[in-house]
Every structure is written in structure tokens, then in C-alpha cells.
Amino acid sequence: MDERTTVTDDADAVLEAARRAREAAVALAPLTRAQKDAALLAAADALEGAVDRVLAANAQDVERALAAGTSAALVDRLRLDAGRVAAMAQGLRDVAGLPDPVGEVVRGSRLPNGLELRQVRVPLGVVGIVYEARPNVTADAAGLCLKSGNAVLLRGSSSARSSNAAVVEVLRGALAGTAVPPDAVQLVPGDSRESVKHLMRARGLVDVLVPRGGASLIRSVVEESTVPVIETGTGTCHVYVDAAADLDQALAILLDAKASRPSVCNAAETLLVHREAAPAFLARALPALRDAGVTVHADAAVTAEAERAGVDVVPATDEDWAEEYLSLDIAAAVVEDLEAALAHIRRWGSGHTEAVVSADQRVCRRFVEGVDAAAVAVNASTRFTDGGEFGFGAEIGISTQKLHARGPMGLPELTSTTWVYTGDGHVRG
């Protein structure tokens, strides 16, 4: 079979999957909350019952990743264990327990001409998710899309293909005995980049694409897709320690933001310290970061404090200020004041989450006003930017764009709205 035939077959398979998803979306949209919740609970039970099958498939993915020399951070994102599978199942149950956004009246009024006007939430239709490494996204995305009345086309990375296939097989098997059509959850056929491109160009069959992953994946989807995209951006998150910061509090926040789970998008990647706080804070923070296994990419002022503290650091470059490490690395700089910190964040930030640590409420207010981000943490870790932590249940991702949705994308963000107006024989004339 020549290459042209293979590409055509990939295109046909992807478009056929999208057509089946479109039909499933039509059947799914009018289902009641009880019907959708029953399907989610059945899927959760099935996932727990298939833990051995899912872990066996995941072991194949992990083995391939290790043989390919994949970084420890990416292997951590890929690896499943019994606890993570149980968490996936619980995530589906949690989504079942959330209010159904479909049919919610966002606003309404009686117009002067007597028409009753309502803006009502409706499903988006068919949602494509393009994501990397983490197979738990497969269950999370499926659960959120089903609850919000959407069919979902899942395109995970080739590194997790065995895990994703096993999870989707379990979910579809569970749906077969419910009111939700199994084609509401599908893997995009094919492992090549061409199959992703066919998904990105399935305008009219796919209503929206959501990319989850690194900067190159997101940029590729945004630039090449003809299907509308909701951009879940990278997390170049900053922690700014002000001159008025409680240093004990600042140290605890920094260590949690950087070291509690460095491979996720809400981990801190840059530390900024007010020059007046720098000597006292860095004398404590640099040894603590070293003890936590964190490599500090330091500017000249931080390097000087590191020498006094007897801590090894590496020189920072411009690339470090823009880097989403997703590893035990952090860039660090001393800034002149709050305004200098804000200027640094405006230049290098990705619009995900920015944190300020200060006992001065005027500083906190100015920081909130001065940063342009989906979330701002005041005297708290960046790690709280998460749908679960916000009480939304699981999330599709953290949207860093400003249109349609921004921040954690929970159930309401997976809907659009329809204007419904009801009259009594009204004509405009």
C-alpha cells in the first residue's frame, strides 16, 4: 500500500468517526440528567472492575517510554497505578454528582412587546480533545463531555495509545447498556500526525477542539486547525515574594508550588523576589529548594545570594524565563519592586496562574490588577488552579485565552447557549 493510499484511509477513518460522533451527539443532547448520570456511574464501575486490564495496557506504554529514554517527568504523567485508576473512576462519579448545565437559564426577561426571552445552555455538540501522555485525561474528558451533552473524539499521544485504547474500550462497553450511545466516546483512528490534521480540518463535523499539552502541540493545533479551538495554554507560572511577605508563608507556598508535583501545568516555574526581601528569603529558600531536589536557574543577584548560602545554581538565560520546565527546575530573579515583577510577568508569563505573597493588601490589589492571567493566587500556591480544587469536578484543561472560556474548563464551559423567545402569535410587522 503506497503512502497516498494510507493517508486517504486515515482521512476516511477519521471523518467516519466524526460522523458517528455527530449522530451520537444528536441522540445525547436531549437525554435527562438521570440518564447521563446512570451512564457515568456504570462507566465508573466498569473502570474499577477492569483495573488489571488497564494497568497491563499502561505497563506496555511505560515500557516503551523507558526504552525510548523518555524523561522521568513525562513517564510520571504517563504511568498509572491502582490508585490513579480508582481516582479516574471516582472522577466520573464526582461528575455525575455535579449539576447538569444543559437547560440552565443564564438570563431571561419579558420584552416590552410581551415576548418571553431566555438564554439557555445547550451542548457544544462534538468536542475533539488532543492531548499528551496522561491517560487519566481520557476518562476525565469523556465524563465531562458526556455530562454536558457532548460527544467526544479523543486523540491522545502515541506514547499512551495502549492505555487510552483500554480505557475507551471499557467506557464504551459500559455505555452499551445505557441510554448514552457508545459512539459518544471514541478514539480518533490512527497514530500518525496526519490523523490529527484530519481531525483539525473536520469543520462541520467537529464543533470545537481543545488541545492539552506542551507549547508545540498547542501552537500546532491553533495554527493549523480550521475547527474552532479553545486554547489550554502552557503554565509559565510565577511566584512573587514581596518585601512585606511573611517569609515562613512564602517558603511553604514556594515549595508546594514548585516541588509538590512539578510535572503539571499549575506548578511554579519562576520565582521573583523583591530586593529588600531577597537576602533573608533566599538564605532559606535556596537550601530548601536544593533539599527538595530543585535546580535553580539564577540571575546574577540570586547567584550572589546562593554563593553566600553555599548552594550551587546554574546561570539563567532568556530561554529560562519563558520555560515551562515541568520538572524539578525553577528560574529565579531578584526584582527592584512590585512594578518590576509585574513587568517581568507581562513579558514572560503565559497567562495561566500568577501568585503574590505579601502582607500588604495594597500590594496584593495592585498585583491582581496588574497581571493578565486566567487565575491569580494571593498568599496561596499556584497549585490550586484546578477544576477539582475550585469545586468544579474534573476539568478539560485550563483555558488561557479570553474568548468563550478562561481558567478551569468545567461543565458550563463545555456548553454554548441558545436564545429562546416565546410569544402568542407575535409578528414583527
N, C-alpha and C positions, 0 to 999 in steps of 0.2 A: 504493500500500500504506500503510495507516494505521499509527500508532506502535504500537498494541496488537498488530497482526499481526507487526511487526518484532521486538518483544520476545519474542513466543511462538516465532517462528522461531529467535531466538538461544538461547532456553532449550532447545528441541528439539535444536538442533545441538550444544550443549554437553553435554547429557545423553547424546546418541548417541555422542559422542566418549568420554565417561566409560564407557559400556557396552562400547565396543570395547576401551578400556584395561583394563577389568576382565577381559574374555576373554583379552586378551594376557597379563595378569599370571598368570592360571591356567596358561597354556602356558609362561610364562617361569620360573616358580618351580622346577620340577624339573630345569631344564637343568643340565648339568655346567659346571664351571669352563672346561673346554676349549671348549665350545660358546659360552659367553658371551665368552670371550677372543677367539675367532675372529671373532665379530661386531664386537667393539670394534676389532680390528686392521683389519678390512675397512672400517669406518666411518672410521678414521683415514686410510687410503689414499685413500678416496673424497674426503674433505675436502681433502686436499692436491691431488688431481687436479682439484678444482673451484675452486681458489683464485680464478681470474679471475671465475667466476660469482658467488662470494660477495662479492668486492670490488666488483663492479659493483652488486650489490644494496645493499651498505653505502654506496656513494657516493650513492645516491638518498636514503638516510636522513640522511646527513651534510648533503647539500644542503638538505633540508627543515629540518633543525635550525638550520643557519646562517641560512636565510631567516626563521625564526621568532624569531631573536635569542636562541637557547639559549646559556647560559653556556659559557665555554671549558672549565670542569671537566667539565660534562656531555657536551660534544662529545668530549672526550678519552675518556670512558668508552664512548662510542658508536662511535668510529672504529676500524676495522680496517685493518691493512696485511698484507703478505705474511708478515711475521714473527709477527704475532698469530694469523693463521690457522694457520701452521705450529706455533705453540705450542698451539693448540687440538687439532690432530691429535696432537701429542706427548703432550698431557694424556690423550687416550684411550689411547694406548699405555702410558703410565705406569699408568693404572688397570688395564689388562689385566695388568700385571706385579705387581699387588698381590694378596695372599692373598684368597681368596673367603671372606667372613664367613658365608655361608649354610651351615648344617650344623655350625658350630663349637659344641662343647660348652662352655658357660660354666661350668657346675659340675655335679657329679653325685656320687651316693653310693649305697650299698646300705642300705636301711632295715632296722630290726630285724626286720620281718616278711618280709624276703627280696626285696622289690621293688627292682628296679634303677631309680633315678631320675636323669634327665638334664634339664638345661635347655639347649635347643638354639636357635641363632639361625635365624630364618626371615624372609623378606621382609615388609615392611610391606604391600605389595600395590600400590595405585595412589597415587602421590605427585603432588600438584599443586604446581608452583613458580610463584609470582607474583613477577616481578622487573622492574627498571627498567634501561633504557639498554644495559647491557653485553651485547652479543650473544655474547661468549665463554661466558657463563653457560649458553647454550643447549646447547653441546657438553659442557661440564663436567657439567651436571646430568643430561643424557642418559646420559653414560658412567657416572657413579656409580650412577644408578638401575638401569641395566641390569646392572652387575656385582653389585649387591646383590639382584638378582632382582625388581626393581620395574618396573612400567610407569610412565611419566611423562607428565603433562599440563603443557605449558609455556605460560605466559601472560606473555610479555614486554610491554614498553611499546609503545604505538603508534609511538613515535619510532624503534624498531628493527624495525618489522614486516617490512620488505623483507629485512633481514639475517637475521632469525630464520627467515623462511619459506624462504630459500635454504639455510640450514644444515640445517633439519629435512628439507627435500626431499632433500638429499644423504645425510643419515643414513638416512632411510627407504629410499632407493634401495639403499644398501649392505646394509641388513638383509634385503632381499628375497631375497638369495642365501645367507642363513644360517639357523640354527635359531631365531633370535630373530624373533618376528613383528613386522613393521613397525609395527603399531598399538601396540607398546610405547613408541613415541616419537611424540607428537602435539602440534601446536599447538592451543590452545583456540580454537575458532572465534569470530570476531567481534572488533571493535576497541573496542566501547563498554564503559563501566563495567558495563553490565548483564550482559555476558558473564562478567565477573569475579565478579559476585554469584551468577550461576547456578553457577559452579564452587564458590564458597564454601558453597553450600547443597546440594551434591550428596552429602549424607551417605548412606552406604550404598553409594555407587559409588566415592567418593574416600576413602581411608583417612586421609590427613594432608595438610595444606597447609603449605608453607614460604614465607613472604614474604621477599624480599630487596630492600632499597631504603631509601628515606628514612623518617623517622619517621611521616609522614602515611600512607604506604602500609601500613606495618606495623600502625599503630593501626587503620586501616580493616579490615584482614583479621582482626585479633584480635577486634575488637568486633562485626563483622558475620557472621563465619563460624559455621555450625553444624557444619562439618567440624573435627576437632581440628587445632590449629595448633602448629607448632614455631616459636617466635619468634626470628628472627635480628635482633637489635636494632641500634640505631644505635651509632656509635662515638664517644662523647664521651670520648676517651682523654686521660689526664693524664700529664705527666712532672713528678715531684717531685725537685728538686735539693736535697739535704740540706747541712747545714753541713759534713759530713765528706766531701763529694763530691770526687773528682778532677775539677777543672774542665775539663781537656782532654777527658777522657772524657765528661763531662756535655755539653759543647758538641757533640761529634761525635754523641752519641745524640740530642740535641735536633734538630739539623739533619737527621739521617736520618729521625727520627720525623715531622717536620713537612714537610720540603721534598722528600724523595726521590720521593714520589708522593702529593700532597695529596688526591686525589680518591677515595681508598679508605677503608674503614671503620676500618682499623688505624692511620691517620695520627693523630698527636697534635693535639689541639685546644686544650689548656690547659697552660700552664707555671706551676708553683708553685715558688717559690724561698724557702728558709729565709732569714730576715732577716740572719743572720750571713754567709751566702754571697752575698747579693744584690749588694752594691757591686762586688765583684771579678768575679762571674759575669756580671752584666748589662752591665758595661762591655765585655765581649767578645761576649756573646750578642746584644745588641740590634743592633750594627753588622753582625754576621754574618747575622742574620735579614733585616735590610734589604737586604744584598747578595744574599741569596737570593730577594729579591722578596716577602718575607713582611710583611704588615701586622700590627702588634701592637696588640691591644685591651687597654689597660693600666689597672690600678688606680692609685691616687694614688702609691703608693710606687714602682711601676715607671715611672710618668710622670716622677717626680723623677730617677730614675737615667737615663732617656732624655734629659732636658734636659742633664744633665752630660755625656752621651756625644754630644750633638749629633745625636740620632736622633729623627725625627718618629714619634709614635704617636697613636692615637685613644683617647678615653676609653672604658673598658669599662662596659657596663650589665649588669643581671641577665640579660638575654637572652643576652649573650655567654658567660656561664659555662655555660649549658646548650646552646650551639650546636654542632652538627656542621657545621662550615663546608664541608668537602670542597673547600677552596680554599686559596690561599696567605694564610691568616689564622690568627692564634692569639691566644687570650686569655692574659693573663699577670698574676700577682699575687705579691706578697711575703707570706709567711705567718710567723707567730711561731715555729712549731716544727713537728715532725712531727705532733703531735696536731691542730694546726690544719689541716695539709694533709689529714689523714685526714677531719676533719670537713667540709672543703670538698668532697672527693671523694664522701663519703656523701651530701651534699646535691645535688650537681650531676652526678655520674657516671652513666653509662648501663649500667654493669656489663659493659663489653666488655673493655678492657685498661687496666691502670694500671701505670706504671713508676716505680721509685725508683732514684736514683743516689746511692750512699753507700759509703764505705769502711768504715763501722761496721756490722758484722754484726748488732748488736743492733737498729739502726735498720731494717735490711733485714727481719729477722724480724718486728719489730713492724708494719712496713708490710704484709707478706704476711698477717699475722693480721688486720690492721685494715681492709683493703679487701674489698669484696664484688664480685668481678669474675670473668668467665669465664677470664681469664688475667692473670697478674701478671709483669711483667718486672723483674728485679733486675739493675741495671747493664747493661741492654740496651735496644734500641729497641723501641717498640710494634709496629713493622712486622713482627716475627717471628710475630705471631699470625696464622697462616695454615696451612691444611692441608698445603700443599706443603712449607713450611718445617719443619713438625713431622714430616714423613716420612709423612703420611697419603695422599699423592697430592692430586688435586684435591679441592675441598670444595663442599658445597652452600651453606654460609654459616657464620657464627659465631653459634651459639646463645647468647643472653644470659639465657635462662630457666633454671630449675633442675630441671624435670621432664623426663624421658626423655633429654635430651642437653644438654650445656653445653660451649661452646667450639667449635673447628673440627669441623664435621659431616662426617666421612669415611664410609667404608663401614660400619663397625659401627653407627654412629648411624642408618643407614638400614635397620636391621633391628629386629624385635621378637624375642621368644623364645616358645617353646612348651615346656611341661613334658611329657616323655615318660616314662611308667613302665611297666616290663615285668615281668610276673610269670609264674608257672607254674600257671595256674588259680586265682590268688588271688581270694578273695571276702572282703568286709569282715565279713559276718555280723552 
